Amino acid sequence: MISQKVQIDKGDVAFINQALELLSYGSKSEYIRIAVKEKIRIDRRKLREAMRQKAMQGYCHPDSDNVFEAIEGDDFADR
């Protein structure tokens, strides 16, 4: 684990304290770790989807360069 300093709004701290009492979390640190893991899981899914969309746009792009043009030449069909 890596220790990090975070700043949390007063309203969020009040909510966390209430959640700690009602939902039986062990500590504020545990609650915040779980919340951060959930946020990271959601963001990873969004990032994978964005990368997938970008890859599909590149794959379907009609103006792709012909990488074999240099070796084909003008008389390629006659060879």
C-alpha positions in Angstrom: 0.0 0.0 0.0 1.1 3.5 -0.7 0.1 6.3 1.7 -1.6 9.2 0.0 -3.0 12.5 1.2 -6.4 13.4 -0.1 -8.7 16.3 0.5 -12.4 15.5 0.9 -15.3 18.0 1.0 -16.9 18.5 4.4 -20.2 17.2 3.1 -18.5 14.0 1.8 -16.8 13.5 5.2 -20.1 13.8 7.0 -21.5 11.2 4.6 -18.6 8.9 5.1 -18.9 9.2 8.9 -22.6 8.3 8.6 -21.8 5.4 6.3 -19.2 4.1 8.8 -21.8 4.0 11.6 -24.6 2.5 9.6 -22.8 0.1 7.2 -20.2 -1.3 9.6 -17.0 -0.4 7.7 -13.8 -0.9 9.7 -12.4 2.6 9.2 -12.4 5.7 6.9 -9.3 4.3 5.1 -11.2 1.1 4.3 -14.2 3.0 3.0 -12.0 5.3 0.9 -10.0 2.3 -0.5 -13.2 0.6 -1.6 -14.5 3.8 -3.2 -11.3 4.4 -5.1 -11.2 0.7 -6.3 -14.7 1.1 -7.6 -14.0 4.3 -9.4 -10.9 2.8 -10.9 -12.9 -0.2 -12.1 -15.4 2.1 -13.8 -12.7 4.3 -15.4 -10.8 1.2 -16.7 -14.0 0.1 -18.4 -14.5 3.5 -19.9 -10.9 3.6 -21.1 -11.1 0.1 -22.7 -14.2 1.2 -24.5 -12.6 4.4 -25.7 -9.5 2.5 -26.9 -11.8 -0.1 -28.7 -13.7 2.7 -30.4 -10.4 4.4 -31.5 -9.1 1.1 -32.8 -12.2 0.4 -34.8 -12.2 3.9 -36.3 -8.6 3.3 -37.4 -9.4 -0.1 -38.8 -12.3 1.1 -40.8 -10.6 4.3 -42.0 -10.9 4.3 -45.8 -7.8 6.5 -46.5 -5.3 3.9 -45.2 -1.9 3.9 -47.0 -1.0 0.9 -49.2 2.1 -0.4 -47.5 2.9 -2.7 -50.4 2.9 0.0 -53.1 6.6 0.5 -53.0 7.4 -3.1 -53.8 4.5 -3.6 -56.3 5.6 -1.0 -58.9 3.7 -0.3 -62.1 4.2 -3.7 -63.8 3.3 -5.8 -60.7 0.3 -7.4 -62.5 2.5 -8.5 -65.4 5.1 -10.3 -63.3 
